[in-house]
């Protein structure tokens, strides 16, 4: 069977090609300055090969010019972890900022090459005030702060170039404060590329690819499987359509992606993942020395591993709710906020999100142990007692429950736990991190809590179906491929 990727790439250049592939898959927009100088040239070298391979492997479209590279994805599901794509200083945008972003992009006229901040505000104000519950009040500091965050987001991606003035001076309220921007219409265009015209949608599910059917071709199922592998930290067979699970269980699809990206395949009884030994193929590195939340999450997993080894029989084992249930609820929540005015009813797309199974066929339910809220709270108190509250940084030393919630949110995004009423289910991939070890710093380093990895090597066993911890391929397993690589605008 011929290779599906890099057909014209020489073996000596394969590493460079793989790095370019990883860049395209993990960066929402590549410009001369983003994510850093030199990356654009590196990717443009392989633009033709990448465009062909991304379409063949995933059904994605690569938009590449001399000034930017943008990957337009085909989405199979809504992803709540994508909120970090729209953020500034690690703070995700709220609804106001997202609305201002859309209104500002709509305000740029194609014939314009520059615009002042005062003109932007003048165009934004009436359109925002026409939206019930939104509005823009120039005397409201929260409104001005939201506009500044959105303008910075556009500047960071090259849609706007600040040629004069200062956003901060304008936000401070000075009478002379203003700013002048050059508009890059090509970047503005690629930032917003919906799968269907939004005025023809009456549900957010219309932005997703069509669900698989019983008559779907195997290659279409294989594309779906490849997309899942690069977009999710781990793919559990119980979470996908049976035809996709069958593809993932077979050899070839995951291995092809490993060769195309330079990642490593890890298989277990419950699923498969792509792991990155360098820890760069993700927007949420784990484990690592990132911050108190990251390290606390790792220490909690180590305590969970001890609990599973010593008290598994005392834990309740429950089925994991199907991924399709989460999707249906997420679609419902998004649709509840959709405006109904302006939708062209005659052309409106209608349909339901995929149930994840074919008619008459159901995926086997994954059953895993439940760790109750009380046990999680006991664990966080044990960590505070063991390391001292000050070891967790000033932001959390008086808020152990807030730190616990943040750590569980991170583990949820990484598909390591699954929150349910009464606690959180421990998913099989969590056992990859059973050998994480915490240690206090040998010297003062600002109250940060380091996280070490043991050197213990253990066999690469499959996770047993009862959810008991399995030994990872190596202690301190590398970060997995992210489930939230930037994918906005598709």
C-alpha positions in Angstrom: 0.0 0.0 0.0 1.6 3.4 -1.0 2.3 5.9 1.7 -0.4 8.5 2.1 2.0 11.3 3.0 5.3 13.0 2.0 5.5 11.1 -1.3 8.1 13.5 -2.7 10.0 14.1 0.6 13.5 12.7 0.8 14.3 10.5 3.8 16.9 13.1 5.0 14.3 15.8 5.0 11.5 13.9 6.7 12.3 15.4 10.1 11.9 18.9 8.7 8.7 17.9 7.0 7.3 16.4 10.3 8.1 19.6 12.2 6.3 21.7 9.6 3.3 19.3 9.8 3.2 19.7 13.6 3.4 23.5 13.3 0.4 23.6 11.0 -1.7 21.3 13.1 -1.0 23.2 16.4 -0.9 26.8 15.4 -4.2 28.6 14.4 -2.4 31.1 12.2 1.2 31.3 11.1 2.6 34.7 10.1 6.1 36.2 9.8 6.0 36.9 13.5 3.7 34.3 14.8 4.4 32.0 16.6 7.9 33.2 16.1 10.3 34.4 13.4 11.4 31.7 11.0 8.4 29.4 11.4 6.6 30.8 8.4 9.6 30.1 6.1 10.0 26.7 7.5 6.3 25.8 6.7 6.2 27.5 3.3 9.1 25.3 2.2 6.7 22.3 2.4 3.5 24.1 1.5 2.7 22.0 -1.6 3.4 18.7 0.1 1.5 19.7 3.2 -1.5 20.9 1.3 -1.8 17.6 -0.6 -1.2 15.5 2.5 -3.5 17.4 4.8 -6.3 17.0 2.3 -5.6 13.3 1.7 -5.2 12.4 5.4 -7.8 14.6 7.1 -9.9 16.4 4.5 -8.4 19.7 5.7 -7.6 22.7 3.4 -4.3 24.6 3.8 -4.4 28.2 2.8 -0.8 29.4 2.2 0.4 32.7 0.9 3.8 34.5 1.2 2.5 36.2 4.3 0.5 33.6 6.3 -0.5 30.0 6.6 -3.9 29.0 7.8 -5.3 25.4 8.2 -9.1 25.2 7.6 -10.4 22.1 9.4 -13.4 20.0 9.0 -14.9 19.6 12.4 -16.6 16.4 13.6 -17.6 17.7 17.1 -17.9 20.9 19.1 -14.9 21.2 21.5 -15.4 23.2 24.7 -11.6 23.2 25.2 -11.2 25.5 22.2 -11.9 28.6 24.5 -8.1 29.1 24.8 -7.9 29.9 21.1 -9.9 33.1 21.8 -8.1 34.5 24.8 -5.6 37.2 25.9 -3.0 36.7 28.7 -4.5 33.2 29.2 -7.9 34.5 30.0 -10.5 33.1 27.7 -12.9 35.5 26.0 -16.3 35.9 27.4 -19.5 36.3 25.3 -19.0 40.1 25.0 -15.5 39.8 23.7 -16.5 37.1 21.2 -19.4 39.3 20.0 -17.1 42.3 19.6 -14.7 40.3 17.6 -17.3 39.2 15.1 -18.7 42.7 14.9 -15.2 44.2 14.3 -14.4 41.7 11.6 -17.7 42.6 9.9 -16.9 46.3 10.1 -13.8 46.1 8.0 -14.6 47.3 4.4 -12.6 45.6 1.7 -11.7 49.0 0.1 -10.1 50.3 3.4 -6.4 49.9 4.0 -6.4 51.7 7.4 -8.7 52.6 10.1 -8.5 54.6 13.4 -9.6 53.2 16.7 -12.2 56.1 16.9 -13.7 55.0 13.6 -13.8 51.4 14.8 -15.6 52.4 18.0 -18.0 54.5 15.8 -18.9 51.5 13.7 -19.1 49.1 16.6 -21.4 51.2 18.8 -24.6 51.1 16.8 -24.3 47.5 15.8 -23.5 46.4 19.3 -26.4 48.5 20.7 -28.7 46.8 18.2 -28.0 43.4 19.8 -30.1 42.9 22.9 -28.1 42.3 26.0 -24.8 43.4 24.4 -24.4 47.1 23.7 -21.3 49.3 23.9 -21.0 52.1 26.4 -17.8 54.2 26.0 -18.1 55.2 29.7 -18.2 51.6 30.9 -14.7 50.4 31.7 -15.6 46.8 31.2 -16.8 47.5 27.7 -13.6 49.4 26.8 -11.4 46.6 28.3 -13.3 44.0 26.2 -12.7 46.1 23.0 -9.0 46.5 23.9 -8.6 42.7 24.3 -10.3 42.0 21.0 -8.1 44.6 19.2 -4.9 43.0 20.7 -6.1 39.6 19.5 -6.4 40.9 16.0 -3.0 42.6 16.2 -1.4 39.4 17.5 -2.6 37.5 14.4 -1.7 40.2 11.9 -5.3 41.2 11.0 -4.5 44.6 12.2 -1.1 46.3 12.3 -0.7 49.2 14.8 0.9 52.0 12.9 0.4 54.9 15.3 -0.9 55.6 18.8 -1.6 53.2 21.7 -4.5 51.0 22.7 -3.5 51.4 26.4 -3.5 55.2 26.1 -7.0 55.1 24.6 -8.2 52.7 27.3 -6.8 54.9 30.0 -9.2 57.6 29.0 -6.8 60.3 27.8 -8.4 63.0 25.6 -5.7 62.5 23.0 -5.6 58.8 23.1 -6.2 57.0 19.8 -4.6 54.5 17.5 -4.3 53.9 13.8 -4.3 50.5 12.3 -3.5 49.0 8.9 -5.9 46.3 7.9 -4.7 43.0 6.4 -7.9 41.8 4.6 -6.4 38.5 3.6 -5.8 37.5 7.2 -9.3 38.8 8.2 -10.8 36.6 5.5 -9.1 33.4 6.6 -9.9 34.0 10.3 -13.5 33.5 9.6 -14.2 30.5 7.3 -17.5 28.8 8.4 -18.4 25.5 6.9 -21.8 26.9 5.9 -23.2 30.4 5.7 -24.2 31.3 9.2 -27.4 33.0 8.0 -28.4 29.5 6.8 -28.0 27.8 10.2 -30.5 27.2 12.9 -28.2 25.0 14.9 -24.5 25.0 15.7 -24.4 21.4 14.6 -24.6 22.8 11.0 -20.9 23.7 11.4 -19.9 20.1 11.8 -19.2 17.5 9.1 -22.0 15.2 8.2 -22.3 12.1 10.5 -21.2 8.8 9.3 -23.8 6.4 8.0 -24.0 2.7 7.5 -23.1 3.2 3.8 -20.0 5.4 4.6 -16.9 4.5 2.7 -14.0 3.1 4.7 -11.8 6.0 3.6 -14.2 8.5 5.1 -14.2 6.6 8.4 -10.4 6.5 8.2 -10.3 10.3 7.8 -12.5 10.7 10.8 -10.2 8.4 12.8 -7.1 10.4 11.8 -8.8 13.7 12.8 -9.7 12.3 16.2 -6.1 11.2 16.8 -4.6 14.6 16.2 -7.5 16.6 17.9 -8.0 14.6 21.1 -5.5 13.7 23.8 -6.8 10.1 23.6 -9.4 8.3 21.6 -11.5 5.7 23.5 -13.1 3.1 21.3 -16.4 3.5 23.2 -16.6 7.2 22.3 -16.6 6.8 18.5 -18.8 5.2 15.9 -18.2 1.4 15.6 -16.8 1.8 12.0 -14.3 4.3 13.3 -13.4 2.1 16.2 -12.7 -0.8 13.8 -10.4 1.4 11.8 -8.5 2.6 14.9 -8.1 -1.0 16.2 -6.5 -2.0 12.9 -2.9 -1.3 12.1 -2.1 1.5 9.6 -4.0 4.7 10.4 -2.3 5.6 13.6 1.1 4.4 12.4 0.8 6.5 9.2 0.1 9.6 11.4 3.1 8.7 13.6 5.4 8.8 10.6 3.8 11.9 9.2 4.1 13.9 12.4 7.0 12.3 14.3 4.8 11.3 17.2 4.5 7.9 18.9 1.6 5.5 18.9 0.4 4.1 22.3 -2.3 1.4 22.2 -4.3 0.1 25.1 -7.3 -2.2 25.4 -9.6 0.8 25.7 -8.2 3.1 23.0 -5.2 4.7 21.2 -3.3 7.9 21.4 -0.4 9.8 19.8 2.2 10.8 22.3 4.9 13.5 21.8 8.1 12.8 23.7 9.1 16.5 23.3 5.8 17.7 24.8 5.3 20.4 22.1 2.3 18.9 20.1 -0.2 20.4 22.5 -1.5 23.7 23.9 -1.7 22.2 27.4 1.6 20.5 28.2 1.3 17.8 30.8 3.0 16.8 32.9 5.4 19.6 33.3 6.7 22.6 35.2 4.0 24.9 34.0 2.3 26.1 37.2 0.6 25.1 40.4 -2.5 23.8 38.6 -0.5 21.5 36.2 1.7 20.2 39.0 -1.3 19.7 41.4 -3.1 17.7 38.7 -0.1 15.4 38.4 0.2 14.9 42.1 -3.5 14.1 42.3 -3.1 11.4 39.6 -0.3 9.9 41.7 -2.6 9.7 44.7 -5.4 8.2 42.6 -2.9 5.5 41.4 -2.2 4.7 45.0 -5.9 4.6 45.8 -6.6 2.2 42.8 -3.7 -0.1 43.9 -4.8 -0.3 47.5 -8.6 0.2 47.5 -9.9 -0.6 44.1 -12.4 -3.2 45.4 -13.9 -0.5 47.7 -14.5 1.9 44.8 -17.7 2.1 42.8 -17.3 1.2 39.1 -19.6 3.1 36.7 -20.1 3.3 32.9 -18.7 6.4 31.3 -21.4 8.5 29.7 -21.1 8.4 25.9 -19.3 11.2 24.2 -22.4 11.7 22.1 -24.3 12.7 25.2 -21.9 15.4 25.9 -22.1 16.6 22.3 -25.9 16.7 22.4 -25.9 18.8 25.6 -23.2 21.2 24.3 -25.1 21.7 21.0 -28.3 22.4 23.0 -26.5 25.0 25.2 -25.0 26.8 22.2 -28.3 26.7 20.3 -30.1 28.3 23.2 -28.1 31.5 22.7 -28.4 31.6 18.9 -30.2 34.6 17.5 -33.2 33.7 15.3 -33.5 37.0 13.5 -31.7 37.0 10.1 -31.8 33.2 9.5 -33.1 32.5 6.0 -35.7 29.9 6.9 -36.0 28.5 3.4 -32.3 27.8 3.2 -31.7 26.9 6.9 -29.7 23.7 7.5 -31.5 21.2 9.7 -30.2 18.0 11.2 -29.2 16.3 14.4 -25.7 15.6 15.7 -24.4 12.1 15.2 -25.5 9.7 17.9 -22.1 8.0 17.6 -23.6 4.6 16.6 -25.4 3.1 13.7 -29.0 1.9 14.0 -29.2 -1.4 15.8 -25.6 -1.2 16.9 -24.3 0.2 20.2 -20.7 0.7 21.3 -19.5 -1.2 24.3 -19.7 1.0 27.4 -16.5 1.8 29.2 -16.7 1.1 32.9 -14.2 2.9 35.2 -13.9 3.6 39.0 -15.5 6.6 40.6 -13.6 8.8 43.0 -16.1 10.8 45.1 -15.8 14.5 45.8 -14.9 13.8 49.4 -11.9 11.7 48.4 -10.7 14.4 46.0 -11.0 17.0 48.8 -9.1 14.7 51.2 -6.3 14.4 48.6 -5.9 18.1 48.2 -5.7 18.6 51.9 -3.1 15.9 52.1 -1.0 17.7 49.5 -1.3 21.0 51.4 -0.2 19.3 54.6 2.7 17.4 52.9 4.1 20.4 51.0 2.8 23.4 52.8 0.2 25.8 51.5 2.9 28.3 50.5 4.3 25.8 48.0 1.3 26.2 45.8 1.8 29.9 45.2 0.1 32.9 46.5 -2.9 32.6 44.2 -4.0 29.2 45.7 -2.5 28.9 49.2 -5.7 30.1 50.8 -8.0 28.3 48.3 -7.4 24.5 48.2 -10.8 23.8 46.8 -10.4 26.3 44.0 -7.1 24.7 43.1 -8.7 21.3 43.2 -11.5 22.5 40.8 -8.9 24.0 38.4 -6.8 20.8 38.5 -9.8 18.6 37.8 -10.8 20.9 34.9 -7.3 20.4 33.4 -7.5 16.6 33.8 -11.0 16.7 32.2 -9.6 18.6 29.2 -6.9 16.0 28.8 -9.4 13.1 28.9 -7.9 11.7 32.1 -11.0 12.1 34.3 -14.7 12.6 33.6 -16.8 14.7 36.0 -20.1 13.1 37.0 -22.6 14.0 39.8 -20.9 13.1 43.1 -17.3 13.0 41.9 -15.1 12.2 38.8 -14.6 9.0 36.9 -10.9 8.0 36.4 -10.4 7.2 32.8 -7.8 4.6 31.6 -5.3 7.0 30.2 -4.7 8.4 33.7 -2.7 5.4 34.6 0.1 6.5 32.2 1.1 9.0 35.0 1.0 6.6 37.9 4.8 7.1 38.6 4.7 10.9 38.9 6.5 12.1 42.0 6.3 15.5 43.8 9.2 17.1 45.5 9.7 20.4 47.3 12.3 22.7 45.7 15.8 22.5 47.1 16.0 26.3 47.0 13.4 29.1 47.1 11.9 29.7 43.6 8.9 31.9 44.2 6.8 29.3 46.0 6.5 27.0 42.9 6.0 23.3 43.4 8.2 21.3 41.1 7.1 17.9 39.7 9.7 15.2 39.1 9.4 11.9 37.2 10.6 8.6 38.4 13.0 6.5 36.3 11.2 3.3 36.9 10.6 1.3 33.7 7.6 -1.1 33.5 6.1 -3.3 30.7 3.7 -1.8 28.2 0.6 -3.6 29.3 -2.9 -3.0 28.2 -5.4 -1.5 30.7 -7.7 -4.2 32.0 -11.4 -3.6 31.4 -12.1 -3.2 35.1 -10.3 0.1 35.1 -7.4 -1.1 37.3 -4.3 1.0 36.7 -1.9 -0.3 34.0 1.7 0.4 33.8 2.6 3.0 31.2 5.2 2.3 28.6 7.7 4.3 30.6 7.4 6.2 33.8 6.6 9.9 33.3 4.9 9.3 29.9 5.2 12.2 27.4 2.5 14.7 26.7 -0.2 13.5 24.4 -1.4 15.1 21.2 -3.8 17.8 22.2 -7.6 17.7 21.8 -7.7 21.4 21.5 -5.3 22.5 18.8 -6.7 25.8 17.5 -9.5 25.2 15.0 -11.6 28.3 15.0 -13.1 29.7 11.9 -13.9 26.4 10.1 
